[in-house]
Amino acid sequence: MLWGISARRDRADVEQTETAVDYPFSRKEKGWLLILRESGEEDAQDRTPAERKFCMYDESGQLLQEFSCGIVTEEVVFRFDMFFDHYYNKDMVVYPADAQETGADGLCYQWDSGKQRFVEEPVAIPWYQEGSLRDEAFLVCGVEGDRAEENVETKAIYRINERTRELVELRRWTVRGDAETGEESLCIRDCLEEQDIYTGNVTRYDTGELKNEKYYQYLFWEGLKKFWNDGDSPIWIYNEYLELEEYEDKEAFLAVYGFAAAEPFYEYYDRFHNLTMELYFDPQAGRGCGIRYYYGFNDKLEKRATRDGFAFEEVETGIWEPQDGFSKRTVFGDDVSKSASGYREIYEYTDDGGLSFFEARGMDLVDRAPMEVSLLSMDYIYRDDGTLYHREYQHYPKFFGSASQTKSGDYDERGRLIYQESYITHGAADAYYIYEGDHMEPQYHLILDWGGGGGGGAYVRMIAYDGAD
């Protein structure tokens, strides 16, 4: 049989070796096998084979694909991860066996799920940190160019541009130590935005870990941009008849909705000073409109934006209810301790006593077997001065529903919730909390329920609060 690890001679003078590659085929390719075949006489000095190629066979043994392996060292190692945007199959990376020690690049062969074949043109990638892939981005420690510097710790996040087949550096982390004072400084830089996300001195525990590293890691990974082939989009909005309208410029959009030449009532920016939402609003008339912006980079690494419009014709009124971001109940008020047997709670705290993580766990039947599950969890991230910066919320959808099962909230320096993104059953919702001056209670609450408006548009709620402090 062909399969497995074997060696044989096809001709008296040519040795051919076949090694089974443990590639994780999906259920659609059940029974398929990938073989690394080496043939020809070895080089006398470096013992590399004259020819090395991959052969892929279906369950009946029929050859489906044959392509060259570009790594020619005697020993190789394989890793399988998702470097491209697909759901099930993983891509394959081939490294020289000593790549982790030498820094040698490997070759990433993309799996094309539609064609059920590997893309034969590989992308060279450095050795990456195991388990670091998040949304096709991956971490490389000891970035080239800084390896020889003393008292410098570097790492970078990369992503492959599928169209150009180029490796692009997204973020860079650099810790520099002062040999004289012993102080260390951290710089986190977004390479596409060409802006520093964080710069400042850092300290370590006796174990060597950075204090407040949870905050730094969040800044390092959050909001990574993707690559788009298109330029800036027109403004899209679904009208009251669920018909898609398209506007090439903002002025035309504002004119149609009654805000020609108007100034924005409220603007929300990300940490790179990109405008992500602008609201035009007439409080007396009780109507408004606005634009939600999403940013990416094209193949020339130029920043581009897509734009979704929204509009509303009425304003609700309500009484603001203080939000307890540290409550152990669900967002609907459920007492999770009464929802399952085997209930227990997990707490983690910061050095100054702030709640860093909370999780409630209990038992449920999963695939007809009892299993401990996470009923409710909340993760908190604090700035260096101890103020709350970000909170992640998640509840168990089987018990408490899929609506708002996850929430991601940002807080300003005064501890006020200013933005929250929620997962809802039919999509996602953005919530903006608009304050007047230094007041601690919001004056307005704008909710953009994407998908709730039908046809992919936004169902908009604008709430004005009476009696805000």
C-alpha positions in Angstrom: 0.0 0.0 0.0 1.0 3.6 -0.6 -0.1 5.0 2.7 2.0 5.3 5.9 5.7 5.9 6.3 7.6 3.7 3.9 10.6 3.7 1.7 11.1 1.8 -1.6 13.0 1.8 -4.9 11.0 2.3 -8.1 14.1 1.7 -10.1 17.4 0.1 -9.2 19.3 3.4 -9.1 16.6 5.7 -7.7 15.4 5.6 -4.1 11.9 6.9 -3.4 10.6 7.6 0.1 7.0 8.3 1.0 5.9 9.9 4.3 2.3 10.3 5.3 1.5 13.8 6.3 -1.0 14.0 9.2 -3.1 16.7 7.6 -6.5 17.2 9.3 -8.9 16.7 6.4 -12.5 17.6 7.0 -15.4 15.2 6.8 -15.9 16.2 3.2 -12.5 14.6 2.4 -13.0 11.5 4.6 -10.4 8.9 3.7 -8.1 11.3 1.8 -4.4 11.2 2.3 -1.5 13.5 1.8 2.0 12.1 1.0 5.4 13.8 1.0 7.4 12.0 -1.7 11.1 12.3 -2.0 13.0 10.8 -5.0 16.4 11.1 -6.6 19.9 10.9 -5.2 20.7 13.0 -2.1 23.1 15.8 -2.3 26.4 14.5 -0.9 27.0 17.6 1.4 23.6 18.6 2.8 21.8 15.3 2.2 18.8 17.0 0.6 16.8 14.9 -1.9 16.9 15.8 -5.6 13.1 16.1 -5.7 10.5 16.6 -3.0 6.7 16.9 -3.7 3.3 16.5 -2.2 0.8 14.0 -3.5 -2.8 14.0 -2.5 -5.1 11.0 -3.0 -8.8 10.4 -2.4 -10.3 7.5 -0.5 -10.0 5.2 -3.5 -6.3 5.9 -4.0 -6.7 8.1 -7.0 -4.1 10.9 -7.4 -5.9 14.3 -7.1 -3.0 16.7 -6.9 0.7 16.8 -7.1 2.9 19.9 -6.3 6.4 20.7 -5.2 7.5 21.1 -1.6 9.7 24.2 -1.4 11.5 23.2 1.8 14.5 21.1 0.9 16.2 20.6 4.2 16.6 16.9 5.2 14.2 17.1 8.1 10.9 19.1 8.1 8.1 19.8 10.5 4.4 20.5 9.8 1.9 22.8 11.4 -1.7 23.2 10.6 -3.7 26.4 11.2 -6.2 28.8 9.6 -4.2 31.6 8.0 -6.9 32.3 5.4 -10.6 33.0 5.7 -12.4 29.7 5.7 -14.4 27.8 8.2 -13.3 24.2 8.4 -10.1 23.1 6.8 -6.7 24.3 7.9 -3.8 25.5 5.9 -0.4 23.7 6.0 3.0 25.2 6.9 6.2 23.3 6.3 9.3 24.4 8.2 12.9 23.2 8.4 13.1 21.1 11.5 15.4 23.7 13.2 13.3 26.8 12.2 12.4 27.7 15.8 16.1 27.9 16.8 17.5 29.4 13.5 14.6 31.7 12.6 14.3 30.1 9.2 11.0 30.8 7.3 8.5 28.1 6.5 6.1 27.9 3.6 2.3 28.2 4.0 0.2 26.3 1.5 -3.3 27.5 1.5 -6.2 25.1 1.4 -8.9 26.1 -1.1 -12.1 24.8 0.3 -14.1 25.3 -2.9 -11.7 23.4 -5.1 -10.7 21.0 -2.3 -7.1 21.5 -3.3 -4.0 23.2 -2.0 -2.9 26.5 -3.5 0.4 25.5 -5.0 2.0 29.0 -4.6 3.1 29.1 -1.0 3.6 32.2 1.2 6.8 32.4 3.3 6.1 33.0 7.0 8.4 33.0 10.1 8.0 30.6 13.0 4.9 31.7 14.9 3.8 31.3 18.5 1.8 28.1 18.9 -1.9 28.8 19.7 -1.6 32.5 18.8 -3.9 32.6 15.7 -6.8 34.9 16.1 -9.0 35.7 13.1 -6.1 34.7 10.7 -3.6 36.9 12.5 -0.6 35.3 14.3 2.2 36.2 16.7 5.9 36.1 16.0 8.3 36.6 18.8 11.8 37.9 18.4 11.2 40.0 15.3 14.0 40.1 12.8 16.2 43.1 13.2 16.1 43.2 17.0 17.4 39.8 17.8 20.9 41.0 18.5 20.0 44.0 20.6 20.5 43.7 24.3 17.6 44.5 26.7 15.1 44.5 23.9 12.0 42.2 23.7 10.1 42.3 20.5 7.1 40.6 19.0 4.8 41.3 16.1 1.4 40.3 14.8 1.1 39.4 11.1 -1.6 38.6 8.6 -1.4 37.2 5.1 -3.1 39.3 2.4 -4.8 36.5 0.4 -4.9 38.4 -2.9 -1.4 39.7 -3.0 0.0 36.7 -1.1 2.1 39.0 1.0 2.9 38.8 4.7 1.9 42.1 6.3 2.9 43.3 9.8 -0.1 44.7 11.7 1.3 45.5 15.2 4.6 45.6 16.9 5.4 45.3 20.6 8.8 46.5 21.9 10.1 46.5 25.4 13.4 48.3 25.9 15.4 48.2 29.1 17.8 50.9 30.3 21.0 49.2 31.3 21.9 52.0 33.8 18.6 52.6 35.5 17.0 49.2 35.1 13.8 50.8 33.9 11.8 49.4 31.0 9.5 51.1 28.5 6.8 49.6 26.3 5.8 50.8 22.9 2.8 49.2 21.1 2.6 50.4 17.5 0.0 49.9 14.8 2.0 49.5 11.6 -0.9 50.1 9.2 -2.2 53.2 11.0 1.4 54.3 11.6 0.5 55.3 15.2 1.6 54.3 18.6 -1.2 52.7 20.6 0.7 52.8 23.9 4.0 54.3 25.2 5.1 54.3 28.8 7.2 52.7 31.5 6.4 49.2 32.7 7.3 47.1 35.7 7.5 43.4 36.3 6.7 40.9 39.0 9.4 38.7 40.4 8.2 36.0 37.9 9.2 38.2 35.0 5.6 39.0 33.9 4.6 42.6 33.2 2.3 44.2 35.7 -1.1 45.0 34.1 -0.1 43.0 31.0 -3.8 42.2 30.5 -4.3 45.8 29.5 -1.3 45.8 27.2 -2.2 42.6 25.5 -5.7 43.9 24.9 -4.3 47.0 23.2 -1.9 44.8 21.2 -4.6 42.5 19.8 -7.8 44.5 19.7 -9.1 46.1 16.5 -6.7 44.5 13.9 -7.6 45.7 10.4 -8.3 43.4 7.4 -7.5 43.9 3.7 -10.2 45.0 1.2 -9.9 45.0 -2.5 -12.4 47.9 -2.9 -12.0 51.6 -2.4 -14.3 53.8 -0.2 -17.9 52.7 -0.5 -21.0 54.8 -1.1 -23.3 55.3 1.8 -25.9 52.5 1.9 -29.2 52.8 3.7 -32.5 50.9 3.6 -35.5 53.2 3.4 -38.9 52.7 5.1 -39.9 50.5 2.2 -36.8 48.3 2.7 -35.4 49.5 -0.6 -31.6 50.0 -0.7 -30.6 53.5 -1.4 -27.1 54.5 -2.3 -25.4 57.9 -1.9 -21.9 58.7 -3.3 -21.2 61.5 -0.9 -22.3 62.6 2.6 -23.7 65.9 1.4 -26.3 64.2 -0.8 -27.2 61.8 2.0 -27.7 64.6 4.5 -29.7 66.7 2.1 -32.2 63.9 1.5 -32.7 63.4 5.3 -33.1 67.1 6.1 -29.6 67.9 7.5 -28.0 69.7 4.6 -25.0 71.8 5.8 -25.7 70.8 9.4 -23.0 70.2 12.0 -22.9 66.8 13.7 -24.7 66.5 17.0 -22.3 63.8 18.2 -19.2 62.0 16.8 -17.5 58.9 18.0 -13.9 58.1 17.2 -11.7 55.1 17.7 -8.3 55.2 19.4 -6.6 56.0 16.0 -8.9 59.1 15.7 -10.9 57.4 12.9 -14.5 58.7 12.8 -16.6 55.6 13.4 -20.0 57.1 13.9 -21.5 60.5 13.3 -25.0 61.5 14.3 -27.1 64.4 13.0 -30.0 65.1 15.3 -32.7 67.7 15.8 -33.9 67.4 19.4 -36.9 69.7 18.9 -38.1 67.8 15.8 -37.2 64.4 17.3 -35.6 63.1 14.2 -32.1 62.4 13.0 -29.7 60.4 10.8 -26.1 59.3 10.7 -23.3 57.2 9.3 -21.5 54.2 10.7 -17.9 53.8 9.3 -15.8 50.6 9.1 -12.1 50.7 8.1 -9.8 48.4 6.4 -6.7 48.6 4.1 -6.5 47.9 0.3 -3.7 45.9 -1.3 -1.5 49.0 -1.5 -2.0 49.4 2.3 -4.1 52.5 1.8 -6.9 53.0 4.4 -10.4 52.7 3.0 -13.9 52.9 4.6 -17.3 51.3 4.1 -20.3 53.4 5.2 -23.8 52.4 6.4 -26.4 55.1 6.8 -29.3 55.1 9.4 -32.2 57.4 10.1 -35.0 57.8 12.6 -38.2 59.8 13.0 -39.0 59.6 16.7 -37.3 59.7 20.1 -38.3 57.6 23.1 -38.1 59.0 26.6 -37.1 57.1 29.7 -35.5 57.2 33.1 -31.9 56.2 33.2 -31.3 53.1 35.4 -27.7 53.0 36.6 -25.7 50.2 35.0 -23.9 47.9 37.4 -21.0 46.5 35.4 -20.1 44.2 38.3 -23.4 42.6 38.8 -23.4 38.8 39.0 -26.8 38.6 37.2 -27.4 38.4 33.5 -28.3 41.5 31.5 -31.9 40.4 31.9 -31.6 40.2 35.7 -31.4 36.4 35.9 -29.9 34.9 39.1 -27.6 32.4 37.5 -26.9 30.6 40.9 -30.5 29.1 40.6 -30.1 27.9 37.1 -27.9 24.8 37.5 -26.7 22.2 40.0 -23.0 22.1 41.0 -22.9 25.9 41.0 -19.6 27.6 41.8 -17.9 31.0 41.3 -14.4 31.9 40.2 -12.9 35.3 41.0 -9.6 37.0 40.0 -8.5 40.4 41.2 -6.0 43.1 40.2 -3.1 44.1 42.5 -5.1 47.0 44.0 -8.2 44.8 44.6 -10.3 45.5 41.5 -12.3 42.6 40.0 -10.4 41.3 37.0 -12.5 38.3 36.1 -15.7 36.6 37.3 -17.2 33.3 36.2 -20.2 31.3 37.4 -20.2 27.7 36.4 -22.7 24.8 36.8 -23.7 21.5 35.3 -25.7 20.9 32.1 -26.4 17.9 29.8 -24.2 18.3 26.7 -24.6 15.5 24.1 -26.6 13.6 26.8 -23.7 13.6 29.2 -23.3 15.8 32.3 -20.7 18.6 31.8 -19.7 21.7 33.6 -20.4 24.8 31.6 -19.8 28.5 31.9 -23.1 30.1 32.9 -21.9 33.7 33.1 -18.5 35.3 32.7 -17.2 38.9 32.9 -13.7 40.1 32.1 -12.4 43.5 33.1 -9.5 45.5 31.8 -8.1 48.5 33.6 -5.8 51.4 32.6 -2.5 51.9 34.3 -4.2 54.5 36.6 -6.7 51.9 37.7 -9.8 53.2 35.9 -11.9 50.7 34.0 -11.2 50.6 30.3 -13.1 47.7 28.9 -15.5 44.9 29.9 -16.4 41.6 28.2 -19.7 39.9 29.2 -21.0 36.5 28.1 -23.8 34.2 29.3 -24.8 30.7 28.5 -27.3 31.0 25.5 -29.0 27.6 26.2 -30.3 28.8 29.5 -30.5 32.6 29.0 -31.1 33.0 25.3 -28.9 34.1 22.4 -30.0 37.8 22.5 -27.2 39.8 24.1 -25.3 36.6 24.9 -22.1 38.6 24.5 -21.4 42.3 25.2 -18.3 44.3 24.8 -18.2 47.7 26.5 -15.7 50.6 26.5 -15.4 53.2 29.3 -14.0 56.7 29.4 -11.5 58.0 32.0 -14.4 59.0 34.3 -15.7 55.4 34.4 -18.7 56.1 32.1 -19.9 53.5 29.6 -19.6 55.2 26.2 -19.9 52.4 23.7 -21.2 48.8 23.7 -21.3 46.2 21.0 -23.7 43.3 21.5 -24.3 40.0 19.7 -28.0 39.5 19.0 -29.7 36.5 17.3 -30.0 38.2 13.9 -26.7 40.1 13.9 -25.1 42.7 16.1 -26.0 46.0 17.7 -24.0 49.2 18.5 -25.0 51.3 21.5 -23.7 54.8 22.1 -24.1 56.6 25.4 -24.1 60.4 24.9 -23.3 62.6 27.9 -23.6 66.3 28.5 -20.4 67.7 29.8 -19.2 65.9 32.9 -22.5 64.5 33.9 -22.3 60.8 35.0 -25.7 59.8 33.5 -26.2 59.9 29.7 -28.5 62.4 28.1 -29.2 60.2 25.1 -28.8 56.5 24.2 -28.5 55.6 20.5 -29.0 51.9 19.6 -28.2 50.7 16.0 -29.6 47.2 15.6 -28.0 45.9 12.4 -30.3 43.4 10.8 -33.2 44.3 12.9 -34.4 46.9 10.4 -35.0 44.3 7.7 -32.9 43.7 4.6 -29.7 44.2 6.5 -30.4 47.8 7.5 -30.4 49.3 11.0 -33.4 49.4 13.3 -32.7 52.6 15.2 -33.7 53.6 18.7 -32.9 57.0 20.1 -33.8 57.4 23.8 -33.7 60.6 25.7 -33.4 60.3 29.5 -35.3 62.6 31.9 -33.7 63.8 35.0 -30.1 63.0 34.0 -27.8 64.4 36.6 
